[in-house]
């Protein structure tokens, strides 16, 4: 059986409480929540590797591509 409590812990937004109650997220995939692991990788990309992809011959462009 799936451990939903363990899965919820991976999503920081689900730690919020509104009126003392935990959030139940029922929105569409267009605004899907991101797990902590994805947020960490996104943060790493935006802080270390952001560059024009396929346009540069410099190190950060190669890494971003």
CHARMM internal coordinates of N, CA and C (Angstrom, degrees):
IC EDIT
DIST 1 N 1 CA 1.4444
DIST 1 CA 1 C 1.5286
ANGL 1 N 1 CA 1 C 109.69
DIST 1 C 2 N 1.3177
ANGL 1 CA 1 C 2 N 116.70
DIHE 1 N 1 CA 1 C 2 N 146.49
DIST 2 N 2 CA 1.4544
ANGL 1 C 2 N 2 CA 123.01
DIHE 1 CA 1 C 2 N 2 CA -178.88
DIST 2 CA 2 C 1.5315
ANGL 2 N 2 CA 2 C 110.56
DIHE 1 C 2 N 2 CA 2 C -74.26
DIST 2 C 3 N 1.3381
ANGL 2 CA 2 C 3 N 115.68
DIHE 2 N 2 CA 2 C 3 N 133.03
DIST 3 N 3 CA 1.4633
ANGL 2 C 3 N 3 CA 121.53
DIHE 2 CA 2 C 3 N 3 CA 178.32
DIST 3 CA 3 C 1.5323
ANGL 3 N 3 CA 3 C 108.99
DIHE 2 C 3 N 3 CA 3 C -88.56
DIST 3 C 4 N 1.3208
ANGL 3 CA 3 C 4 N 116.97
DIHE 3 N 3 CA 3 C 4 N 90.92
DIST 4 N 4 CA 1.4679
ANGL 3 C 4 N 4 CA 121.04
DIHE 3 CA 3 C 4 N 4 CA -175.47
DIST 4 CA 4 C 1.5302
ANGL 4 N 4 CA 4 C 112.45
DIHE 3 C 4 N 4 CA 4 C -66.02
DIST 4 C 5 N 1.3067
ANGL 4 CA 4 C 5 N 118.26
DIHE 4 N 4 CA 4 C 5 N -30.79
DIST 5 N 5 CA 1.4648
ANGL 4 C 5 N 5 CA 120.36
DIHE 4 CA 4 C 5 N 5 CA 178.55
DIST 5 CA 5 C 1.5249
ANGL 5 N 5 CA 5 C 110.47
DIHE 4 C 5 N 5 CA 5 C -66.50
DIST 5 C 6 N 1.3324
ANGL 5 CA 5 C 6 N 116.33
DIHE 5 N 5 CA 5 C 6 N -38.82
DIST 6 N 6 CA 1.4630
ANGL 5 C 6 N 6 CA 120.48
DIHE 5 CA 5 C 6 N 6 CA 177.64
DIST 6 CA 6 C 1.5317
ANGL 6 N 6 CA 6 C 109.89
DIHE 5 C 6 N 6 CA 6 C -65.78
DIST 6 C 7 N 1.3099
ANGL 6 CA 6 C 7 N 117.40
DIHE 6 N 6 CA 6 C 7 N -42.02
DIST 7 N 7 CA 1.4625
ANGL 6 C 7 N 7 CA 121.82
DIHE 6 CA 6 C 7 N 7 CA 179.02
DIST 7 CA 7 C 1.5232
ANGL 7 N 7 CA 7 C 110.55
DIHE 6 C 7 N 7 CA 7 C -63.86
DIST 7 C 8 N 1.3282
ANGL 7 CA 7 C 8 N 117.92
DIHE 7 N 7 CA 7 C 8 N -44.14
DIST 8 N 8 CA 1.4727
ANGL 7 C 8 N 8 CA 121.91
DIHE 7 CA 7 C 8 N 8 CA 179.35
DIST 8 CA 8 C 1.5260
ANGL 8 N 8 CA 8 C 111.58
DIHE 7 C 8 N 8 CA 8 C -57.18
DIST 8 C 9 N 1.3242
ANGL 8 CA 8 C 9 N 117.48
DIHE 8 N 8 CA 8 C 9 N -34.56
DIST 9 N 9 CA 1.4683
ANGL 8 C 9 N 9 CA 121.30
DIHE 8 CA 8 C 9 N 9 CA -178.61
DIST 9 CA 9 C 1.5270
ANGL 9 N 9 CA 9 C 112.22
DIHE 8 C 9 N 9 CA 9 C -65.00
DIST 9 C 10 N 1.3372
ANGL 9 CA 9 C 10 N 117.31
DIHE 9 N 9 CA 9 C 10 N -21.34
DIST 10 N 10 CA 1.4650
ANGL 9 C 10 N 10 CA 121.31
DIHE 9 CA 9 C 10 N 10 CA 179.19
DIST 10 CA 10 C 1.5280
ANGL 10 N 10 CA 10 C 112.97
DIHE 9 C 10 N 10 CA 10 C -78.60
DIST 10 C 11 N 1.3313
ANGL 10 CA 10 C 11 N 118.04
DIHE 10 N 10 CA 10 C 11 N -9.59
DIST 11 N 11 CA 1.4567
ANGL 10 C 11 N 11 CA 122.31
DIHE 10 CA 10 C 11 N 11 CA -175.74
DIST 11 CA 11 C 1.5246
ANGL 11 N 11 CA 11 C 109.98
DIHE 10 C 11 N 11 CA 11 C -116.03
DIST 11 C 12 N 1.3470
ANGL 11 CA 11 C 12 N 117.14
DIHE 11 N 11 CA 11 C 12 N 101.82
DIST 12 N 12 CA 1.4650
ANGL 11 C 12 N 12 CA 120.45
DIHE 11 CA 11 C 12 N 12 CA -176.15
DIST 12 CA 12 C 1.5260
ANGL 12 N 12 CA 12 C 114.18
DIHE 11 C 12 N 12 CA 12 C -55.29
DIST 12 C 13 N 1.3315
ANGL 12 CA 12 C 13 N 117.31
DIHE 12 N 12 CA 12 C 13 N -34.88
DIST 13 N 13 CA 1.4608
ANGL 12 C 13 N 13 CA 120.04
DIHE 12 CA 12 C 13 N 13 CA -177.94
DIST 13 CA 13 C 1.5258
ANGL 13 N 13 CA 13 C 111.54
DIHE 12 C 13 N 13 CA 13 C -62.86
DIST 13 C 14 N 1.3167
ANGL 13 CA 13 C 14 N 117.14
DIHE 13 N 13 CA 13 C 14 N -28.52
DIST 14 N 14 CA 1.4641
ANGL 13 C 14 N 14 CA 120.39
DIHE 13 CA 13 C 14 N 14 CA -178.37
DIST 14 CA 14 C 1.5276
ANGL 14 N 14 CA 14 C 112.78
DIHE 13 C 14 N 14 CA 14 C -77.61
DIST 14 C 15 N 1.3201
ANGL 14 CA 14 C 15 N 117.14
DIHE 14 N 14 CA 14 C 15 N -4.48
DIST 15 N 15 CA 1.4684
ANGL 14 C 15 N 15 CA 120.31
DIHE 14 CA 14 C 15 N 15 CA 176.58
DIST 15 CA 15 C 1.5288
ANGL 15 N 15 CA 15 C 111.34
DIHE 14 C 15 N 15 CA 15 C -81.44
DIST 15 C 16 N 1.3373
ANGL 15 CA 15 C 16 N 115.91
DIHE 15 N 15 CA 15 C 16 N -14.03
DIST 16 N 16 CA 1.4706
ANGL 15 C 16 N 16 CA 119.82
DIHE 15 CA 15 C 16 N 16 CA 178.11
DIST 16 CA 16 C 1.5171
ANGL 16 N 16 CA 16 C 110.72
DIHE 15 C 16 N 16 CA 16 C -67.27
DIST 16 C 17 N 1.3071
ANGL 16 CA 16 C 17 N 113.69
DIHE 16 N 16 CA 16 C 17 N 152.19
DIST 17 N 17 CA 1.4607
ANGL 16 C 17 N 17 CA 120.25
DIHE 16 CA 16 C 17 N 17 CA 174.33
DIST 17 CA 17 C 1.5193
ANGL 17 N 17 CA 17 C 107.12
DIHE 16 C 17 N 17 CA 17 C -126.70
DIST 17 C 18 N 1.2999
ANGL 17 CA 17 C 18 N 116.17
DIHE 17 N 17 CA 17 C 18 N 138.66
DIST 18 N 18 CA 1.4585
ANGL 17 C 18 N 18 CA 121.87
DIHE 17 CA 17 C 18 N 18 CA 177.15
DIST 18 CA 18 C 1.5195
ANGL 18 N 18 CA 18 C 107.40
DIHE 17 C 18 N 18 CA 18 C -121.67
DIST 18 C 19 N 1.3170
ANGL 18 CA 18 C 19 N 115.43
DIHE 18 N 18 CA 18 C 19 N 125.43
DIST 19 N 19 CA 1.4725
ANGL 18 C 19 N 19 CA 121.31
DIHE 18 CA 18 C 19 N 19 CA -174.57
DIST 19 CA 19 C 1.5246
ANGL 19 N 19 CA 19 C 111.09
DIHE 18 C 19 N 19 CA 19 C 54.26
DIST 19 C 20 N 1.3334
ANGL 19 CA 19 C 20 N 115.15
DIHE 19 N 19 CA 19 C 20 N 36.26
DIST 20 N 20 CA 1.4553
ANGL 19 C 20 N 20 CA 120.64
DIHE 19 CA 19 C 20 N 20 CA 177.34
DIST 20 CA 20 C 1.5192
ANGL 20 N 20 CA 20 C 115.08
DIHE 19 C 20 N 20 CA 20 C 78.23
DIST 20 C 21 N 1.3239
ANGL 20 CA 20 C 21 N 117.52
DIHE 20 N 20 CA 20 C 21 N 4.86
DIST 21 N 21 CA 1.4666
ANGL 20 C 21 N 21 CA 120.56
DIHE 20 CA 20 C 21 N 21 CA -177.39
DIST 21 CA 21 C 1.5235
ANGL 21 N 21 CA 21 C 110.47
DIHE 20 C 21 N 21 CA 21 C -118.21
DIST 21 C 22 N 1.3334
ANGL 21 CA 21 C 22 N 117.15
DIHE 21 N 21 CA 21 C 22 N 145.27
DIST 22 N 22 CA 1.4645
ANGL 21 C 22 N 22 CA 119.65
DIHE 21 CA 21 C 22 N 22 CA 179.35
DIST 22 CA 22 C 1.5286
ANGL 22 N 22 CA 22 C 111.26
DIHE 21 C 22 N 22 CA 22 C -68.28
DIST 22 C 23 N 1.3174
ANGL 22 CA 22 C 23 N 114.75
DIHE 22 N 22 CA 22 C 23 N 152.07
DIST 23 N 23 CA 1.4591
ANGL 22 C 23 N 23 CA 120.87
DIHE 22 CA 22 C 23 N 23 CA 179.74
DIST 23 CA 23 C 1.5245
ANGL 23 N 23 CA 23 C 110.53
DIHE 22 C 23 N 23 CA 23 C -73.28
DIST 23 C 24 N 1.3227
ANGL 23 CA 23 C 24 N 115.72
DIHE 23 N 23 CA 23 C 24 N 139.89
DIST 24 N 24 CA 1.4591
ANGL 23 C 24 N 24 CA 122.50
DIHE 23 CA 23 C 24 N 24 CA 167.49
DIST 24 CA 24 C 1.5103
ANGL 24 N 24 CA 24 C 105.52
DIHE 23 C 24 N 24 CA 24 C -113.57
DIST 24 C 25 N 1.3070
ANGL 24 CA 24 C 25 N 117.20
DIHE 24 N 24 CA 24 C 25 N 118.09
DIST 25 N 25 CA 1.4617
ANGL 24 C 25 N 25 CA 121.36
DIHE 24 CA 24 C 25 N 25 CA -173.13
DIST 25 CA 25 C 1.5188
ANGL 25 N 25 CA 25 C 109.51
DIHE 24 C 25 N 25 CA 25 C -98.12
DIST 25 C 26 N 1.3304
ANGL 25 CA 25 C 26 N 116.60
DIHE 25 N 25 CA 25 C 26 N 118.36
DIST 26 N 26 CA 1.4645
ANGL 25 C 26 N 26 CA 121.75
DIHE 25 CA 25 C 26 N 26 CA -177.47
DIST 26 CA 26 C 1.5222
ANGL 26 N 26 CA 26 C 111.95
DIHE 25 C 26 N 26 CA 26 C -127.20
DIST 26 C 27 N 1.3158
ANGL 26 CA 26 C 27 N 118.14
DIHE 26 N 26 CA 26 C 27 N 25.38
DIST 27 N 27 CA 1.4594
ANGL 26 C 27 N 27 CA 121.14
DIHE 26 CA 26 C 27 N 27 CA -178.67
DIST 27 CA 27 C 1.5308
ANGL 27 N 27 CA 27 C 110.18
DIHE 26 C 27 N 27 CA 27 C -81.67
DIST 27 C 28 N 1.3207
ANGL 27 CA 27 C 28 N 115.76
DIHE 27 N 27 CA 27 C 28 N 176.82
DIST 28 N 28 CA 1.4665
ANGL 27 C 28 N 28 CA 120.47
DIHE 27 CA 27 C 28 N 28 CA -177.88
DIST 28 CA 28 C 1.5255
ANGL 28 N 28 CA 28 C 111.56
DIHE 27 C 28 N 28 CA 28 C -82.70
DIST 28 C 29 N 1.3249
ANGL 28 CA 28 C 29 N 115.41
DIHE 28 N 28 CA 28 C 29 N 172.62
DIST 29 N 29 CA 1.4638
ANGL 28 C 29 N 29 CA 120.47
DIHE 28 CA 28 C 29 N 29 CA 179.49
DIST 29 CA 29 C 1.5191
ANGL 29 N 29 CA 29 C 112.67
DIHE 28 C 29 N 29 CA 29 C -69.66
DIST 29 C 30 N 1.3227
ANGL 29 CA 29 C 30 N 117.58
DIHE 29 N 29 CA 29 C 30 N -13.84
DIST 30 N 30 CA 1.4663
ANGL 29 C 30 N 30 CA 119.92
DIHE 29 CA 29 C 30 N 30 CA 178.49
DIST 30 CA 30 C 1.5236
ANGL 30 N 30 CA 30 C 111.45
DIHE 29 C 30 N 30 CA 30 C -62.61
DIST 30 C 31 N 1.3071
ANGL 30 CA 30 C 31 N 116.91
DIHE 30 N 30 CA 30 C 31 N -26.77
DIST 31 N 31 CA 1.4632
ANGL 30 C 31 N 31 CA 121.34
DIHE 30 CA 30 C 31 N 31 CA 177.84
DIST 31 CA 31 C 1.5225
ANGL 31 N 31 CA 31 C 109.94
DIHE 30 C 31 N 31 CA 31 C -127.90
DIST 31 C 32 N 1.3129
ANGL 31 CA 31 C 32 N 115.73
DIHE 31 N 31 CA 31 C 32 N 44.25
DIST 32 N 32 CA 1.4591
ANGL 31 C 32 N 32 CA 119.36
DIHE 31 CA 31 C 32 N 32 CA -175.77
DIST 32 CA 32 C 1.5290
ANGL 32 N 32 CA 32 C 111.46
DIHE 31 C 32 N 32 CA 32 C -64.60
DIST 32 C 33 N 1.3070
ANGL 32 CA 32 C 33 N 115.32
DIHE 32 N 32 CA 32 C 33 N 146.78
DIST 33 N 33 CA 1.4548
ANGL 32 C 33 N 33 CA 122.01
DIHE 32 CA 32 C 33 N 33 CA 177.53
DIST 33 CA 33 C 1.5222
ANGL 33 N 33 CA 33 C 109.26
DIHE 32 C 33 N 33 CA 33 C -71.26
DIST 33 C 34 N 1.3068
ANGL 33 CA 33 C 34 N 115.66
DIHE 33 N 33 CA 33 C 34 N 151.73
DIST 34 N 34 CA 1.4565
ANGL 33 C 34 N 34 CA 120.52
DIHE 33 CA 33 C 34 N 34 CA -179.54
DIST 34 CA 34 C 1.5204
ANGL 34 N 34 CA 34 C 109.75
DIHE 33 C 34 N 34 CA 34 C -111.85
DIST 34 C 35 N 1.3406
ANGL 34 CA 34 C 35 N 117.10
DIHE 34 N 34 CA 34 C 35 N 133.62
DIST 35 N 35 CA 1.4595
ANGL 34 C 35 N 35 CA 119.79
DIHE 34 CA 34 C 35 N 35 CA 177.89
DIST 35 CA 35 C 1.5320
ANGL 35 N 35 CA 35 C 110.94
DIHE 34 C 35 N 35 CA 35 C -71.04
DIST 35 C 36 N 1.3037
ANGL 35 CA 35 C 36 N 115.53
DIHE 35 N 35 CA 35 C 36 N 160.52
DIST 36 N 36 CA 1.4597
ANGL 35 C 36 N 36 CA 122.72
DIHE 35 CA 35 C 36 N 36 CA -177.99
DIST 36 CA 36 C 1.5228
ANGL 36 N 36 CA 36 C 112.14
DIHE 35 C 36 N 36 CA 36 C -52.13
DIST 36 C 37 N 1.3258
ANGL 36 CA 36 C 37 N 117.74
DIHE 36 N 36 CA 36 C 37 N -41.26
DIST 37 N 37 CA 1.4617
ANGL 36 C 37 N 37 CA 121.37
DIHE 36 CA 36 C 37 N 37 CA -178.18
DIST 37 CA 37 C 1.5300
ANGL 37 N 37 CA 37 C 111.05
DIHE 36 C 37 N 37 CA 37 C -62.05
DIST 37 C 38 N 1.3152
ANGL 37 CA 37 C 38 N 117.55
DIHE 37 N 37 CA 37 C 38 N -40.11
DIST 38 N 38 CA 1.4678
ANGL 37 C 38 N 38 CA 121.76
DIHE 37 CA 37 C 38 N 38 CA 178.93
DIST 38 CA 38 C 1.5234
ANGL 38 N 38 CA 38 C 110.04
DIHE 37 C 38 N 38 CA 38 C -68.96
DIST 38 C 39 N 1.3237
ANGL 38 CA 38 C 39 N 116.95
DIHE 38 N 38 CA 38 C 39 N -43.77
DIST 39 N 39 CA 1.4665
ANGL 38 C 39 N 39 CA 120.47
DIHE 38 CA 38 C 39 N 39 CA 178.61
DIST 39 CA 39 C 1.5292
ANGL 39 N 39 CA 39 C 111.03
DIHE 38 C 39 N 39 CA 39 C -60.25
DIST 39 C 40 N 1.3257
ANGL 39 CA 39 C 40 N 116.86
DIHE 39 N 39 CA 39 C 40 N -38.40
DIST 40 N 40 CA 1.4656
ANGL 39 C 40 N 40 CA 120.76
DIHE 39 CA 39 C 40 N 40 CA 179.31
DIST 40 CA 40 C 1.5257
ANGL 40 N 40 CA 40 C 110.85
DIHE 39 C 40 N 40 CA 40 C -64.55
DIST 40 C 41 N 1.3284
ANGL 40 CA 40 C 41 N 117.32
DIHE 40 N 40 CA 40 C 41 N -43.02
DIST 41 N 41 CA 1.4672
ANGL 40 C 41 N 41 CA 120.85
DIHE 40 CA 40 C 41 N 41 CA 179.21
DIST 41 CA 41 C 1.5249
ANGL 41 N 41 CA 41 C 111.21
DIHE 40 C 41 N 41 CA 41 C -68.64
DIST 41 C 42 N 1.3295
ANGL 41 CA 41 C 42 N 117.10
DIHE 41 N 41 CA 41 C 42 N -38.04
DIST 42 N 42 CA 1.4645
ANGL 41 C 42 N 42 CA 120.27
DIHE 41 CA 41 C 42 N 42 CA 176.99
DIST 42 CA 42 C 1.5302
ANGL 42 N 42 CA 42 C 109.99
DIHE 41 C 42 N 42 CA 42 C -63.16
DIST 42 C 43 N 1.3159
ANGL 42 CA 42 C 43 N 116.41
DIHE 42 N 42 CA 42 C 43 N -43.38
DIST 43 N 43 CA 1.4583
ANGL 42 C 43 N 43 CA 120.94
DIHE 42 CA 42 C 43 N 43 CA 178.46
DIST 43 CA 43 C 1.5317
ANGL 43 N 43 CA 43 C 110.44
DIHE 42 C 43 N 43 CA 43 C -61.85
DIST 43 C 44 N 1.3254
ANGL 43 CA 43 C 44 N 116.47
DIHE 43 N 43 CA 43 C 44 N -42.70
DIST 44 N 44 CA 1.4680
ANGL 43 C 44 N 44 CA 120.72
DIHE 43 CA 43 C 44 N 44 CA 178.22
DIST 44 CA 44 C 1.5340
ANGL 44 N 44 CA 44 C 110.21
DIHE 43 C 44 N 44 CA 44 C -59.95
DIST 44 C 45 N 1.3116
ANGL 44 CA 44 C 45 N 116.68
DIHE 44 N 44 CA 44 C 45 N -45.77
DIST 45 N 45 CA 1.4676
ANGL 44 C 45 N 45 CA 120.26
DIHE 44 CA 44 C 45 N 45 CA 179.68
DIST 45 CA 45 C 1.5257
ANGL 45 N 45 CA 45 C 111.10
DIHE 44 C 45 N 45 CA 45 C -61.25
DIST 45 C 46 N 1.3265
ANGL 45 CA 45 C 46 N 116.81
DIHE 45 N 45 CA 45 C 46 N -49.80
DIST 46 N 46 CA 1.4642
ANGL 45 C 46 N 46 CA 120.00
DIHE 45 CA 45 C 46 N 46 CA -175.95
DIST 46 CA 46 C 1.5267
ANGL 46 N 46 CA 46 C 113.13
DIHE 45 C 46 N 46 CA 46 C -68.93
DIST 46 C 47 N 1.3235
ANGL 46 CA 46 C 47 N 117.96
DIHE 46 N 46 CA 46 C 47 N -24.38
DIST 47 N 47 CA 1.4612
ANGL 46 C 47 N 47 CA 119.29
DIHE 46 CA 46 C 47 N 47 CA -179.36
DIST 47 CA 47 C 1.5237
ANGL 47 N 47 CA 47 C 113.45
DIHE 46 C 47 N 47 CA 47 C -95.97
DIST 47 C 48 N 1.3409
ANGL 47 CA 47 C 48 N 118.10
DIHE 47 N 47 CA 47 C 48 N -18.10
DIST 48 N 48 CA 1.4670
ANGL 47 C 48 N 48 CA 119.95
DIHE 47 CA 47 C 48 N 48 CA -176.57
DIST 48 CA 48 C 1.5246
ANGL 48 N 48 CA 48 C 114.75
DIHE 47 C 48 N 48 CA 48 C -120.65
DIST 48 C 49 N 1.3207
ANGL 48 CA 48 C 49 N 117.78
DIHE 48 N 48 CA 48 C 49 N -33.85
DIST 49 N 49 CA 1.4589
ANGL 48 C 49 N 49 CA 119.46
DIHE 48 CA 48 C 49 N 49 CA -166.49
DIST 49 CA 49 C 1.5233
ANGL 49 N 49 CA 49 C 115.73
DIHE 48 C 49 N 49 CA 49 C -120.72
DIST 49 C 50 N 1.3000
ANGL 49 CA 49 C 50 N 119.86
DIHE 49 N 49 CA 49 C 50 N 4.14
DIST 50 N 50 CA 1.4557
ANGL 49 C 50 N 50 CA 120.19
DIHE 49 CA 49 C 50 N 50 CA -177.58
DIST 50 CA 50 C 1.5271
ANGL 50 N 50 CA 50 C 110.31
DIHE 49 C 50 N 50 CA 50 C -62.03
DIST 50 C 51 N 1.3129
ANGL 50 CA 50 C 51 N 115.24
DIHE 50 N 50 CA 50 C 51 N 122.89
DIST 51 N 51 CA 1.4642
ANGL 50 C 51 N 51 CA 121.79
DIHE 50 CA 50 C 51 N 51 CA 178.82
DIST 51 CA 51 C 1.5185
ANGL 51 N 51 CA 51 C 108.12
DIHE 50 C 51 N 51 CA 51 C -165.62
DIST 51 C 52 N 1.3197
ANGL 51 CA 51 C 52 N 116.25
DIHE 51 N 51 CA 51 C 52 N 166.96
DIST 52 N 52 CA 1.4599
ANGL 51 C 52 N 52 CA 120.28
DIHE 51 CA 51 C 52 N 52 CA 175.19
DIST 52 CA 52 C 1.5243
ANGL 52 N 52 CA 52 C 109.16
DIHE 51 C 52 N 52 CA 52 C -69.61
DIST 52 C 53 N 1.3209
ANGL 52 CA 52 C 53 N 115.64
DIHE 52 N 52 CA 52 C 53 N 122.48
DIST 53 N 53 CA 1.4612
ANGL 52 C 53 N 53 CA 118.57
DIHE 52 CA 52 C 53 N 53 CA 179.97
DIST 53 CA 53 C 1.5228
ANGL 53 N 53 CA 53 C 110.30
DIHE 52 C 53 N 53 CA 53 C -84.56
DIST 53 C 54 N 1.3120
ANGL 53 CA 53 C 54 N 115.82
DIHE 53 N 53 CA 53 C 54 N 148.38
DIST 54 N 54 CA 1.4679
ANGL 53 C 54 N 54 CA 124.43
DIHE 53 CA 53 C 54 N 54 CA 179.01
DIST 54 CA 54 C 1.5334
ANGL 54 N 54 CA 54 C 113.34
DIHE 53 C 54 N 54 CA 54 C 59.70
DIST 54 C 55 N 1.3190
ANGL 54 CA 54 C 55 N 118.71
DIHE 54 N 54 CA 54 C 55 N 12.93
DIST 55 N 55 CA 1.4700
ANGL 54 C 55 N 55 CA 120.33
DIHE 54 CA 54 C 55 N 55 CA -177.20
DIST 55 CA 55 C 1.5230
ANGL 55 N 55 CA 55 C 113.20
DIHE 54 C 55 N 55 CA 55 C -120.01
DIST 55 C 56 N 1.2953
ANGL 55 CA 55 C 56 N 116.94
DIHE 55 N 55 CA 55 C 56 N -20.55
DIST 56 N 56 CA 1.4521
ANGL 55 C 56 N 56 CA 118.32
DIHE 55 CA 55 C 56 N 56 CA -173.68
DIST 56 CA 56 C 1.5136
ANGL 56 N 56 CA 56 C 112.30
DIHE 55 C 56 N 56 CA 56 C -116.04
DIST 56 C 57 N 1.3149
ANGL 56 CA 56 C 57 N 114.76
DIHE 56 N 56 CA 56 C 57 N 160.57
DIST 57 N 57 CA 1.4588
ANGL 56 C 57 N 57 CA 119.77
DIHE 56 CA 56 C 57 N 57 CA 175.41
DIST 57 CA 57 C 1.5292
ANGL 57 N 57 CA 57 C 109.46
DIHE 56 C 57 N 57 CA 57 C -113.96
DIST 57 C 58 N 1.3192
ANGL 57 CA 57 C 58 N 114.82
DIHE 57 N 57 CA 57 C 58 N 23.48
DIST 58 N 58 CA 1.4515
ANGL 57 C 58 N 58 CA 120.00
DIHE 57 CA 57 C 58 N 58 CA 178.76
DIST 58 CA 58 C 1.5315
ANGL 58 N 58 CA 58 C 109.53
DIHE 57 C 58 N 58 CA 58 C -103.28
DIST 58 C 59 N 1.3010
ANGL 58 CA 58 C 59 N 116.19
DIHE 58 N 58 CA 58 C 59 N 162.44
DIST 59 N 59 CA 1.4696
ANGL 58 C 59 N 59 CA 123.38
DIHE 58 CA 58 C 59 N 59 CA -170.50
DIST 59 CA 59 C 1.5258
ANGL 59 N 59 CA 59 C 113.21
DIHE 58 C 59 N 59 CA 59 C -54.89
DIST 59 C 60 N 1.3362
ANGL 59 CA 59 C 60 N 118.80
DIHE 59 N 59 CA 59 C 60 N -50.12
DIST 60 N 60 CA 1.4676
ANGL 59 C 60 N 60 CA 119.06
DIHE 59 CA 59 C 60 N 60 CA -175.98
DIST 60 CA 60 C 1.5222
ANGL 60 N 60 CA 60 C 112.19
DIHE 59 C 60 N 60 CA 60 C -67.06
DIST 60 C 61 N 1.3242
ANGL 60 CA 60 C 61 N 117.45
DIHE 60 N 60 CA 60 C 61 N -30.67
DIST 61 N 61 CA 1.4657
ANGL 60 C 61 N 61 CA 120.10
DIHE 60 CA 60 C 61 N 61 CA 175.72
DIST 61 CA 61 C 1.5245
ANGL 61 N 61 CA 61 C 110.29
DIHE 60 C 61 N 61 CA 61 C -66.78
DIST 61 C 62 N 1.3239
ANGL 61 CA 61 C 62 N 116.68
DIHE 61 N 61 CA 61 C 62 N -42.54
DIST 62 N 62 CA 1.4691
ANGL 61 C 62 N 62 CA 120.68
DIHE 61 CA 61 C 62 N 62 CA 177.53
DIST 62 CA 62 C 1.5251
ANGL 62 N 62 CA 62 C 110.93
DIHE 61 C 62 N 62 CA 62 C -62.68
DIST 62 C 63 N 1.3260
ANGL 62 CA 62 C 63 N 116.85
DIHE 62 N 62 CA 62 C 63 N -41.98
DIST 63 N 63 CA 1.4672
ANGL 62 C 63 N 63 CA 120.49
DIHE 62 CA 62 C 63 N 63 CA 179.90
DIST 63 CA 63 C 1.5232
ANGL 63 N 63 CA 63 C 111.39
DIHE 62 C 63 N 63 CA 63 C -65.83
DIST 63 C 64 N 1.3234
ANGL 63 CA 63 C 64 N 117.37
DIHE 63 N 63 CA 63 C 64 N -40.65
DIST 64 N 64 CA 1.4626
ANGL 63 C 64 N 64 CA 120.92
DIHE 63 CA 63 C 64 N 64 CA -179.48
DIST 64 CA 64 C 1.5207
ANGL 64 N 64 CA 64 C 111.39
DIHE 63 C 64 N 64 CA 64 C -68.31
DIST 64 C 65 N 1.3206
ANGL 64 CA 64 C 65 N 116.47
DIHE 64 N 64 CA 64 C 65 N -32.35
DIST 65 N 65 CA 1.4600
ANGL 64 C 65 N 65 CA 121.15
DIHE 64 CA 64 C 65 N 65 CA -179.62
DIST 65 CA 65 C 1.5062
ANGL 65 N 65 CA 65 C 109.37
DIHE 64 C 65 N 65 CA 65 C -73.06
END
COOR INIT
IC SEED 1 N 1 CA 1 C
IC BUILD
